[in-house]
Amino acid sequence: MIGRWLIILGIVLIVVGVLWPWLSKLGLGRLPGDIVIERDNFTFYLPITTSILVSVVLSVILWLLGR
């Protein structure tokens, strides 16, 4: 059971890695609610909205797979 989930997670990570150039054009990581603080030699990034959106999408996908 855990081995199956690890394989699925690996496949998902590979797919996201391959699709990352196109996914970044969608604006993920630059949504309203994401916090970015830039100083001279310091950048703080907290993707709150992106994290919530990804969590909801993954929850729906896993819920559909579990049915």
C-alpha positions as CSV (number, residue, x, y, z in Angstrom):
1,M,0.0,0.0,0.0
2,I,2.7,2.5,0.9
3,G,4.8,1.4,-2.0
4,R,2.0,2.2,-4.4
5,W,1.6,5.7,-2.9
6,L,5.3,6.3,-3.2
7,I,5.2,5.3,-6.9
8,I,2.2,7.6,-7.5
9,L,4.0,10.4,-5.7
10,G,7.1,9.9,-7.8
11,I,5.1,10.0,-11.0
12,V,3.3,13.1,-10.0
13,L,6.6,14.8,-9.1
14,I,8.1,13.9,-12.5
15,V,5.0,15.2,-14.3
16,V,5.0,18.4,-12.4
17,G,8.7,18.8,-13.1
18,V,8.3,18.3,-16.8
19,L,5.3,20.7,-16.9
20,W,6.8,23.3,-14.6
21,P,7.7,25.8,-17.5
22,W,4.0,25.8,-18.6
23,L,2.7,25.8,-15.0
24,S,4.7,28.9,-14.1
25,K,3.0,30.8,-17.0
26,L,-0.3,30.2,-15.2
27,G,0.7,32.5,-12.4
28,L,1.1,30.0,-9.7
29,G,3.3,31.6,-7.1
30,R,2.2,35.1,-8.0
31,L,-1.4,35.0,-6.9
32,P,-3.0,37.7,-4.7
33,G,-2.4,36.7,-1.1
34,D,1.1,35.4,-1.8
35,I,3.6,37.4,0.3
36,V,6.9,38.5,-1.2
37,I,9.3,40.8,0.6
38,E,12.3,41.9,-1.3
39,R,15.2,43.8,0.2
40,D,18.8,44.5,-1.1
41,N,20.2,41.1,-0.5
42,F,17.2,39.3,1.0
43,T,14.0,37.8,-0.4
44,F,11.2,36.3,1.7
45,Y,8.5,34.4,-0.1
46,L,5.4,32.9,1.5
47,P,2.9,31.4,-1.1
48,I,-0.2,31.3,1.1
49,T,-2.8,31.4,-1.7
50,T,-0.9,29.1,-3.9
51,S,-0.5,26.6,-1.1
52,I,-4.2,26.7,-0.4
53,L,-5.1,26.3,-4.1
54,V,-2.7,23.3,-4.5
55,S,-4.0,21.7,-1.4
56,V,-7.6,22.0,-2.6
57,V,-6.8,20.6,-6.0
58,L,-4.8,17.7,-4.5
59,S,-7.6,16.9,-2.0
60,V,-10.1,16.7,-4.8
61,I,-7.9,14.5,-6.9
62,L,-7.2,12.1,-4.0
63,W,-10.8,12.1,-3.1
64,L,-11.8,11.1,-6.6
65,L,-9.1,8.4,-6.7
66,G,-10.3,7.0,-3.5
67,R,-13.9,6.5,-4.7
